[in-house]
Amino acid sequence: MFATRVYHYRQPAAVILGLKELRKQGLTPRGLLFVALDPRGETYVVVPEDLDAVASIRVGDKLSLVPPLEGRYFHFDAVHRLPGDTVLWNGDRRLGDTGSAPEVAVAISSWLKGSSAKNVFLGCSPHVPGSWWTVDQRSAVTELHTLGLLDCVVASQGVLARKIDDPRLFFLGFNALALQGNPSAGWSEVFTSDLGNILLVERRVLHYRIVLTCERGLIEIDISHLPDVVIETARVPMRSGFGVVGRIDNGAFAVTVGTIESWGLTNMSPAMLVGSSIPSLLELPRMLREMSGDLSIAPSADPASYPVTGSASQPTSQPTSQPTNDLSTTPHREPTADPAADPTVA
């Protein structure tokens, strides 16, 4: 799509200095395309070669890029600056083995603050996912994936996350997080998929809506009434391995393809932008068929056989359960792939 340039920083302290210098040259969070660490903990930042083009880059453009780094590089998916300047990040589970990931995440968060941004979303790369939270580079790190929580997405009211090998979506409000001081407890179940386990959560909330990729299809939900209720606005039953990682303002979806496992969507490819004059999830199967010419891309069952949930006038809602400090009510199963040993998980 456009030429890129890779900047290599040996120490985490150099990352914030390098990003500040790049900001003087025109880099904004929109132009931060990939951030990855190598096994030694050194950082690689990928940006457009032409920084004047940064203003035209959309989140969907990033998600459709092929990672320029080849070999053992462990990518960040997103970094979020939360209220109180605590930091949440998603990415390759092996980031936790490098020793420098928390410092790099905090450095990126500090740079985001200087850019008046709350988060940055980065390009797609196939890996076993992980999620982490910390106060600062000197504080203990909470590994949310050890609690079974993954694909953390920040909404205006708090944080959403799926649970490994589970059909439920969980929520932790910012007030609860501030009160208890860490995200190890206080998560509430706010939605349950009836299309199987949730495999992937769209990375960014747009207009209070987000798409959940499940074992047997896609579900779009409206989270504007969190924490009280979540409303299902559309569903597309299908078993093709497609997943929604993001979307852009004009309605186009960033769609990836991967392997369906009960614990997640694996081996994900860079996303492709699938657009339509009608910005509706219900149009997605038709658009995919038209793009690929594959008539097998279709709902796995007649949508008319499902409850009416795609109509804005007849939404279905699910009330929030009481917060629970025990996220093990449904035991989760760790991914069978060993991210440290499996060369195909890169």
C-alpha positions as CSV (number, residue, x, y, z in Angstrom):
1,M,0.0,0.0,0.0
2,F,2.9,2.4,0.9
3,A,6.6,2.1,1.6
4,T,7.6,1.7,5.3
5,R,10.7,2.3,7.3
6,V,11.9,0.3,10.4
7,Y,13.5,2.0,13.4
8,H,15.5,-0.2,15.8
9,Y,16.0,0.7,19.4
10,R,18.2,-1.4,21.6
11,Q,16.9,-0.1,25.0
12,P,13.3,0.8,26.1
13,A,14.5,4.3,27.1
14,A,15.5,4.9,23.5
15,V,12.0,4.2,22.3
16,I,10.4,7.2,23.9
17,L,13.2,9.4,22.7
18,G,12.9,8.0,19.2
19,L,9.2,8.5,19.1
20,K,9.4,12.0,20.3
21,E,11.9,12.8,17.5
22,L,9.6,11.2,15.0
23,R,6.7,13.3,16.3
24,K,8.7,16.4,15.4
25,Q,9.0,15.0,11.9
26,G,5.2,14.5,11.6
27,L,4.5,11.1,13.1
28,T,1.2,10.7,15.0
29,P,-0.4,7.5,16.5
30,R,-2.2,7.1,13.2
31,G,1.2,6.5,11.5
32,L,2.5,4.0,14.0
33,L,2.1,0.8,12.0
34,F,3.8,-2.0,13.8
35,V,5.8,-2.3,17.1
36,A,7.6,-5.6,17.8
37,L,10.3,-6.9,20.1
38,D,12.9,-9.6,19.3
39,P,13.9,-12.3,21.8
40,R,16.6,-10.0,23.2
41,G,13.9,-7.4,24.1
42,E,15.0,-4.9,21.5
43,T,12.3,-2.8,19.8
44,Y,11.4,-2.3,16.2
45,V,9.0,0.5,15.2
46,V,7.5,0.5,11.7
47,V,6.3,3.8,10.3
48,P,5.5,5.1,6.7
49,E,8.6,6.2,4.8
50,D,6.7,9.3,3.9
51,L,5.5,10.8,7.1
52,D,3.5,13.4,5.2
53,A,1.2,10.6,4.3
54,V,0.3,9.9,7.9
55,A,-2.9,12.0,7.9
56,S,-4.4,9.7,5.3
57,I,-3.8,6.4,7.1
58,R,-6.9,4.8,8.6
59,V,-7.0,2.0,11.2
60,G,-8.3,-0.4,8.6
61,D,-5.3,0.5,6.4
62,K,-2.9,-0.6,9.2
63,L,-4.8,-3.9,9.8
64,S,-4.5,-4.8,6.1
65,L,-0.7,-4.4,6.0
66,V,1.7,-7.3,5.8
67,P,4.2,-7.1,8.7
68,P,7.6,-6.2,7.1
69,L,9.6,-8.0,9.9
70,E,10.4,-11.6,9.2
71,G,11.6,-14.1,11.8
72,R,11.1,-14.2,15.5
73,Y,9.5,-10.9,16.3
74,F,6.7,-10.5,18.9
75,H,4.2,-7.9,17.9
76,F,2.0,-5.5,20.0
77,D,-1.6,-5.4,18.8
78,A,-2.7,-2.3,20.7
79,V,-1.6,-0.1,23.6
80,H,-4.2,1.8,25.7
81,R,-3.6,4.7,28.2
82,L,-6.3,4.3,30.8
83,P,-7.6,6.8,33.3
84,G,-5.0,7.4,35.9
85,D,-2.3,6.8,33.2
86,T,-2.2,3.1,33.8
87,V,-1.4,1.1,30.8
88,L,-3.1,-1.9,29.1
89,W,-1.7,-3.7,26.1
90,N,-2.5,-6.7,23.9
91,G,-0.2,-8.7,21.7
92,D,1.9,-11.8,21.2
93,R,2.0,-13.9,24.3
94,R,5.8,-14.1,23.9
95,L,6.1,-10.4,24.7
96,G,6.1,-11.5,28.3
97,D,9.3,-13.4,27.8
98,T,11.3,-10.5,26.5
99,G,11.6,-8.6,29.8
100,S,11.3,-5.2,28.2
101,A,7.6,-5.2,27.0
102,P,6.2,-3.3,30.0
103,E,8.8,-0.5,29.6
104,V,8.1,-0.3,25.9
105,A,4.3,-0.3,26.5
106,V,4.7,2.5,29.1
107,A,7.0,4.5,26.7
108,I,4.3,4.2,24.0
109,S,1.6,5.3,26.4
110,S,3.7,8.3,27.5
111,W,4.2,9.2,23.8
112,L,0.4,8.9,23.3
113,K,-0.2,11.3,26.1
114,G,2.0,13.8,24.5
115,S,0.0,13.4,21.3
116,S,-3.3,13.8,23.2
117,A,-4.3,10.2,22.3
118,K,-5.6,7.4,24.5
119,N,-4.6,4.4,22.4
120,V,-2.9,3.2,19.3
121,F,-4.0,0.2,17.1
122,L,-1.3,-1.7,15.2
123,G,-1.2,-4.1,12.3
124,C,-2.2,-7.7,12.3
125,S,0.3,-10.6,12.8
126,P,-0.5,-14.2,13.6
127,H,0.3,-15.2,17.2
128,V,-1.0,-16.7,20.4
129,P,-2.6,-13.6,22.1
130,G,-1.9,-12.1,25.5
131,S,-3.1,-9.1,27.5
132,W,-1.3,-7.2,30.2
133,W,-1.8,-4.2,32.6
134,T,0.5,-2.1,34.7
135,V,0.7,1.2,36.6
136,D,4.2,2.2,35.3
137,Q,7.5,0.6,34.3
138,R,8.5,0.1,37.9
139,S,5.3,-1.6,39.0
140,A,4.1,-5.2,38.9
141,V,2.5,-6.4,35.7
142,T,-0.9,-8.2,35.7
143,E,-1.0,-10.9,33.1
144,L,-4.7,-11.0,32.2
145,H,-4.4,-14.0,30.0
146,T,-3.4,-16.1,33.1
147,L,-6.9,-15.2,34.3
148,G,-8.3,-16.4,31.0
149,L,-9.0,-12.9,29.7
150,L,-7.9,-11.8,26.2
151,D,-8.6,-9.2,23.5
152,C,-9.1,-6.4,25.9
153,V,-10.9,-3.5,24.4
154,V,-11.3,-0.1,26.0
155,A,-14.8,1.5,26.0
156,S,-15.8,4.8,27.5
157,Q,-17.0,3.1,30.7
158,G,-14.3,0.5,31.2
159,V,-12.6,-2.5,29.7
160,L,-14.2,-5.4,27.8
161,A,-12.6,-8.8,27.4
162,R,-13.4,-12.3,26.2
163,K,-12.5,-15.4,28.1
164,I,-10.5,-18.3,26.7
165,D,-12.7,-21.2,25.6
166,D,-15.9,-19.4,26.7
167,P,-18.9,-17.8,25.0
168,R,-19.1,-14.9,27.5
169,L,-17.9,-11.3,27.3
170,F,-16.7,-9.6,30.5
171,F,-16.5,-6.0,31.7
172,L,-14.5,-4.1,34.3
173,G,-15.5,-0.6,35.0
174,F,-12.9,2.2,35.4
175,N,-14.3,3.0,38.9
176,A,-13.9,-0.6,40.0
177,L,-10.4,-0.7,38.6
178,A,-9.4,2.5,40.4
179,L,-11.0,1.3,43.7
180,Q,-9.2,-2.1,43.8
181,G,-5.9,-0.9,42.2
182,N,-5.5,-3.7,39.6
183,P,-7.7,-5.7,37.1
184,S,-7.3,-9.1,38.8
185,A,-10.9,-9.1,40.1
186,G,-14.3,-7.4,39.7
187,W,-15.1,-8.5,36.1
188,S,-18.8,-8.9,35.3
189,E,-20.4,-11.0,32.6
190,V,-22.2,-8.7,30.3
191,F,-23.0,-10.8,27.2
192,T,-23.2,-14.5,26.2
193,S,-22.9,-15.7,22.6
194,D,-25.3,-18.4,21.4
195,L,-23.0,-18.9,18.4
196,G,-20.4,-20.7,20.4
197,N,-17.2,-19.5,22.1
198,I,-16.1,-15.9,21.4
199,L,-12.8,-16.3,19.4
200,L,-12.0,-12.7,18.7
201,V,-13.1,-9.2,19.8
202,E,-13.0,-6.3,17.4
203,R,-10.1,-4.1,18.4
204,R,-11.8,-0.8,18.5
205,V,-15.3,0.4,19.6
206,L,-16.8,2.6,16.9
207,H,-20.1,4.5,17.5
208,Y,-20.6,2.3,20.6
209,R,-20.6,-0.9,18.5
210,I,-18.3,-3.8,18.4
211,V,-18.2,-7.2,16.6
212,L,-17.6,-10.5,18.3
213,T,-16.2,-13.3,16.1
214,C,-17.6,-16.6,17.4
215,E,-17.3,-20.3,16.5
216,R,-20.4,-20.2,14.4
217,G,-20.6,-16.6,13.2
218,L,-20.4,-12.9,13.9
219,I,-22.4,-10.9,16.4
220,E,-22.5,-7.1,16.6
221,I,-23.4,-5.6,19.9
222,D,-24.3,-2.1,21.1
223,I,-22.4,-1.2,24.4
224,S,-23.8,2.3,24.9
225,H,-25.7,1.2,28.0
226,L,-22.8,-0.5,29.8
227,P,-22.7,-1.7,32.5
228,D,-26.4,-2.2,32.7
229,V,-27.2,-3.9,29.4
230,V,-25.6,-5.0,26.1
231,I,-27.8,-5.0,23.0
232,E,-27.3,-7.4,20.1
233,T,-27.8,-5.4,16.9
234,A,-26.9,-7.9,14.1
235,R,-25.7,-11.4,13.6
236,V,-24.3,-13.4,10.7
237,P,-24.2,-17.1,11.3
238,M,-21.2,-18.6,9.3
239,R,-18.4,-21.1,9.8
240,S,-15.8,-19.9,7.3
241,G,-13.0,-18.7,9.5
242,F,-13.6,-15.0,8.8
243,G,-13.2,-12.6,11.7
244,V,-13.7,-8.8,12.1
245,V,-10.7,-7.0,13.6
246,G,-11.8,-3.5,12.9
247,R,-13.7,-1.1,10.7
248,I,-13.5,2.4,9.4
249,D,-15.9,5.4,9.5
250,N,-17.4,4.8,6.1
251,G,-18.6,1.4,7.1
252,A,-15.9,-0.8,5.6
253,F,-14.9,-3.8,7.8
254,A,-11.3,-5.0,8.3
255,V,-11.8,-8.8,7.9
256,T,-9.1,-11.4,8.6
257,V,-9.2,-15.1,7.9
258,G,-7.9,-17.7,10.3
259,T,-8.3,-21.2,11.7
260,I,-11.2,-21.7,14.1
261,E,-10.2,-23.2,17.5
262,S,-12.4,-23.4,20.5
263,W,-10.0,-20.9,22.3
264,G,-9.5,-18.4,19.5
265,L,-9.0,-17.6,15.8
266,T,-5.5,-18.7,15.0
267,N,-3.1,-18.2,12.1
268,M,-4.8,-14.9,11.2
269,S,-3.9,-13.3,7.9
270,P,-3.5,-9.5,7.4
271,A,-7.0,-8.0,7.1
272,M,-8.7,-7.0,4.0
273,L,-11.0,-4.0,3.8
274,V,-14.5,-5.1,2.8
275,G,-16.7,-2.0,2.0
276,S,-20.3,-1.3,1.0
277,S,-22.6,1.6,0.5
278,I,-24.6,0.0,3.4
279,P,-22.4,-0.1,6.5
280,S,-24.0,-3.2,7.9
281,L,-22.6,-6.4,9.2
282,L,-25.5,-8.2,7.5
283,E,-24.0,-7.2,4.2
284,L,-20.7,-8.8,4.9
285,P,-21.3,-12.3,3.5
286,R,-22.5,-10.9,0.2
287,M,-19.5,-8.6,-0.1
288,L,-17.1,-11.4,0.7
289,R,-18.7,-13.6,-2.0
290,E,-18.4,-10.8,-4.6
291,M,-14.8,-10.1,-3.7
292,S,-13.7,-13.7,-3.8
293,G,-16.1,-15.3,-6.2
294,D,-16.5,-18.1,-3.6
295,L,-20.2,-19.1,-3.4
296,S,-19.5,-21.2,-0.3
297,I,-19.1,-18.0,1.7
298,A,-22.6,-17.8,3.1
299,P,-24.4,-18.1,6.4
300,S,-24.3,-21.6,7.9
301,A,-28.0,-21.5,8.4
302,D,-31.0,-19.5,7.3
303,P,-30.9,-16.3,9.4
304,A,-34.7,-16.4,9.5
305,S,-34.4,-19.4,11.8
306,Y,-32.7,-17.3,14.4
307,P,-34.3,-14.8,16.8
308,V,-34.8,-11.4,15.3
309,T,-31.7,-9.5,16.6
310,G,-30.5,-7.5,13.6
311,S,-33.3,-5.0,13.7
312,A,-32.8,-1.8,15.5
313,S,-36.4,-1.7,16.4
314,Q,-36.4,-5.2,17.9
315,P,-33.1,-5.6,19.7
316,T,-32.4,-8.3,22.2
317,S,-30.6,-7.3,25.4
318,Q,-28.8,-9.1,28.2
319,P,-28.7,-7.7,31.7
320,T,-25.4,-7.6,33.5
321,S,-24.7,-10.2,36.1
322,Q,-23.2,-9.3,39.5
323,P,-19.4,-8.7,39.5
324,T,-17.5,-11.8,40.4
325,N,-14.0,-12.2,41.8
326,D,-13.8,-15.7,40.5
327,L,-13.3,-16.0,36.8
328,S,-12.9,-19.7,37.0
329,T,-16.6,-20.6,37.1
330,T,-16.1,-22.0,33.6
331,P,-12.6,-23.5,33.5
332,H,-10.6,-22.2,30.6
333,R,-8.2,-24.2,28.5
334,E,-4.9,-22.6,27.5
335,P,-4.1,-22.7,23.8
336,T,-2.5,-26.0,22.7
337,A,0.1,-24.2,20.7
338,D,3.4,-23.5,22.6
339,P,4.2,-19.9,21.5
340,A,7.8,-20.4,22.6
341,A,8.5,-23.5,20.6
342,D,6.1,-23.5,17.7
343,P,7.8,-21.9,14.7
344,T,4.5,-21.4,12.9
345,V,3.2,-19.1,15.6
346,A,5.2,-16.0,14.7
